[in-house]
Amino acid sequence: MIPKVSLPKARKMITLEVRRRESLTPGFASLTLAGPALQDLVVAGGDQTVRLFFPREGQTALRMPTASNEAWMAQVLLMPKSVRPYVRNMTIRRARPAEDEVDIEFALHGDSPMSSWVRRVRPGDRAGIFDMGTTYRPPEQAQWQLLVGDETALPAVLAILDQAPPSLTAEVYLEVATRADVRDVVSPPGVRIHWFSRDDAADDRPGAVVLAAVRRAAMPPGRVYAWVAGESRLATSVRRHLVDDRGVPKPDISFAGYWRHGWSAPG
Ligand SMILES: Cc1cc2nc3c(=O)[nH]c(=O)nc-3n(C[C@H](O)[C@H](O)[C@H](O)COP(=O)(O)OP(=O)(O)OC[C@H]3O[C@@H](n4cnc5c(N)ncnc54)[C@H](O)[C@@H]3O)c2cc1C
């Protein structure tokens, strides 16, 4: 049985500053967060996730919770809204512990709290992180891997592929908003990446195009480990398809609803 989440034994609230911002493609920007407090982050690799704390518009300072356990959430909710930060889940795309730096990649959409902050943030502004562990946990017996995600899962998939062993065999299904968000990816020779965009999609609800592609795909034989993330209906529908139509045992699937269409993340 694969444990759903692997959490670090010790973790701390970490306050950093924004060192750089880079525009990657029309739909993606990267922020480099840095500072000596990063020494407190245990870099786990894979799809390591953090809670990212950032100020609301108009706030001049970042107020961080102090509890280094799940009590942080109550602390945040008890703060008056005038000082309460926003909190969103993000993936560590790259960590450079020797330089006290991590990169986070943001799928920008509209004027949401996260997208607006990424557009207005300046070098020197503060942001905080709290380690939430990893869910990518392939069993040794898996003969190949299936990785499926929408744009919010792209940073995690790219991080997984960056660190993949040269022997990895994988089918990777990725959906992004537009063709212009498709990137060149360096990966082991046994990895096939299938890109999809919503440019001409009849159903432009995020996740629908890649879900249809996975449903009709010819898959390799042998035991698979599947990792699926993105809009909540994408994650649950791919899992249901793998279990019901392809006979994949549930424990061989890691799946996560990263966001829910029409619903704002709490915090
Ligand atoms: C474990 C985990 C790791 C994640 N890693 C990343 C990451 O590395 N990079 C990343 O960009 N996202 C990542 N996400 C997803 C991200 O946390 C959500 O998309 C989050 O809701 C974004 O916050 P927001 O302020 O933009 O929008 P919210 O305030 O949460 O939502 C506002 C509105 O926008 C909609 N919405 C939210 N996200 C999107 C989207 N991507 N496209 C279109 N509409 C959307 C909501 O349904 C809502 O209607 C991750 C989520 C999880 C759970």
The ligand as an SDF file (V2000), in Angstrom:
LIG
                    3D

 53 58  0  0  0  0  0  0  0  0999 V2000
   -0.6030   19.9090   -3.7860 C   0  0  0  0  0  0  0  0  0  0  0  0
   -0.8520   21.0820   -4.7190 C   0  0  0  0  0  0  0  0  0  0  0  0
    0.1750   21.6160   -5.4840 C   0  0  0  0  0  0  0  0  0  0  0  0
   -0.0650   22.6920   -6.3630 C   0  0  0  0  0  0  0  0  0  0  0  0
    0.9720   23.2240   -7.0860 N   0  0  0  0  0  0  0  0  0  0  0  0
    0.7440   24.2810   -7.9120 C   0  0  0  0  0  0  0  0  0  0  0  0
    1.8260   24.8900   -8.6350 C   0  0  0  0  0  0  0  0  0  0  0  0
    2.9950   24.5320   -8.4720 O   0  0  0  0  0  0  0  0  0  0  0  0
    1.5230   25.9210   -9.4810 N   0  0  0  0  0  0  0  0  0  0  0  0
    0.2170   26.3680   -9.6450 C   0  0  0  0  0  0  0  0  0  0  0  0
    0.0020   27.3020  -10.4380 O   0  0  0  0  0  0  0  0  0  0  0  0
   -0.8090   25.8220   -8.9680 N   0  0  0  0  0  0  0  0  0  0  0  0
   -0.5680   24.8050   -8.0970 C   0  0  0  0  0  0  0  0  0  0  0  0
   -1.6000   24.2640   -7.3870 N   0  0  0  0  0  0  0  0  0  0  0  0
   -2.9670   24.7710   -7.6340 C   0  0  0  0  0  0  0  0  0  0  0  0
   -3.2580   26.0790   -6.8970 C   0  0  0  0  0  0  0  0  0  0  0  0
   -3.0490   25.9110   -5.5020 O   0  0  0  0  0  0  0  0  0  0  0  0
   -4.7220   26.4800   -7.1630 C   0  0  0  0  0  0  0  0  0  0  0  0
   -4.9330   26.6410   -8.5360 O   0  0  0  0  0  0  0  0  0  0  0  0
   -5.1390   27.7080   -6.3900 C   0  0  0  0  0  0  0  0  0  0  0  0
   -6.5420   27.6900   -6.2850 O   0  0  0  0  0  0  0  0  0  0  0  0
   -4.7190   28.9990   -7.0570 C   0  0  0  0  0  0  0  0  0  0  0  0
   -5.1320   30.1000   -6.2650 O   0  0  0  0  0  0  0  0  0  0  0  0
   -5.7340   31.4210   -6.9140 P   0  0  0  0  0  0  0  0  0  0  0  0
   -5.5750   32.4820   -5.8940 O   0  0  0  0  0  0  0  0  0  0  0  0
   -5.1410   31.6140   -8.2570 O   0  0  0  0  0  0  0  0  0  0  0  0
   -7.2540   31.0830   -7.1760 O   0  0  0  0  0  0  0  0  0  0  0  0
   -8.4520   30.8250   -6.0980 P   0  0  0  0  0  0  0  0  0  0  0  0
   -8.6740   32.0460   -5.2590 O   0  0  0  0  0  0  0  0  0  0  0  0
   -8.1890   29.5570   -5.3550 O   0  0  0  0  0  0  0  0  0  0  0  0
   -9.6760   30.6030   -7.0750 O   0  0  0  0  0  0  0  0  0  0  0  0
  -10.2930   31.7030   -7.7860 C   0  0  0  0  0  0  0  0  0  0  0  0
  -11.0570   31.1170   -8.9700 C   0  0  0  0  0  0  0  0  0  0  0  0
  -10.1220   30.6330   -9.9200 O   0  0  0  0  0  0  0  0  0  0  0  0
  -10.3650   29.2550  -10.1980 C   0  0  0  0  0  0  0  0  0  0  0  0
   -9.0430   28.6390  -10.3920 N   0  0  0  0  0  0  0  0  0  0  0  0
   -8.1370   28.2410   -9.4730 C   0  0  0  0  0  0  0  0  0  0  0  0
   -7.0210   27.7860  -10.0710 N   0  0  0  0  0  0  0  0  0  0  0  0
   -7.2400   27.8980  -11.4100 C   0  0  0  0  0  0  0  0  0  0  0  0
   -6.4750   27.6060  -12.5800 C   0  0  0  0  0  0  0  0  0  0  0  0
   -5.2210   27.1480  -12.4960 N   0  0  0  0  0  0  0  0  0  0  0  0
   -7.0040   27.8550  -13.7980 N   0  0  0  0  0  0  0  0  0  0  0  0
   -8.2420   28.3720  -13.9280 C   0  0  0  0  0  0  0  0  0  0  0  0
   -9.0360   28.6800  -12.8540 N   0  0  0  0  0  0  0  0  0  0  0  0
   -8.5310   28.4390  -11.6240 C   0  0  0  0  0  0  0  0  0  0  0  0
  -11.1220   28.7210   -8.9910 C   0  0  0  0  0  0  0  0  0  0  0  0
  -11.9300   27.6160   -9.3380 O   0  0  0  0  0  0  0  0  0  0  0  0
  -11.9500   29.9440   -8.6040 C   0  0  0  0  0  0  0  0  0  0  0  0
  -13.1100   30.0170   -9.3990 O   0  0  0  0  0  0  0  0  0  0  0  0
   -1.3760   23.2120   -6.4830 C   0  0  0  0  0  0  0  0  0  0  0  0
   -2.4110   22.6940   -5.6880 C   0  0  0  0  0  0  0  0  0  0  0  0
   -2.1630   21.6390   -4.8160 C   0  0  0  0  0  0  0  0  0  0  0  0
   -3.2950   21.1010   -3.9520 C   0  0  0  0  0  0  0  0  0  0  0  0
  1  2  1  0
  2  3  1  0
  2 52  2  0
  3  4  2  0
  4  5  1  0
  4 50  1  0
  5  6  2  0
  6  7  1  0
  6 13  1  0
  7  8  2  0
  7  9  1  0
  9 10  1  0
 10 11  2  0
 10 12  1  0
 12 13  2  0
 13 14  1  0
 14 15  1  0
 14 50  1  0
 15 16  1  0
 16 17  1  0
 16 18  1  0
 18 19  1  0
 18 20  1  0
 20 21  1  0
 20 22  1  0
 22 23  1  0
 23 24  1  0
 24 25  2  0
 24 26  1  0
 24 27  1  0
 27 28  1  0
 28 29  2  0
 28 30  1  0
 28 31  1  0
 31 32  1  0
 32 33  1  0
 33 34  1  0
 33 48  1  0
 34 35  1  0
 35 36  1  0
 35 46  1  0
 36 37  1  0
 36 45  1  0
 37 38  2  0
 38 39  1  0
 39 40  1  0
 39 45  2  0
 40 41  1  0
 40 42  2  0
 42 43  1  0
 43 44  2  0
 44 45  1  0
 46 47  1  0
 46 48  1  0
 48 49  1  0
 50 51  2  0
 51 52  1  0
 52 53  1  0
M  END
$$$$
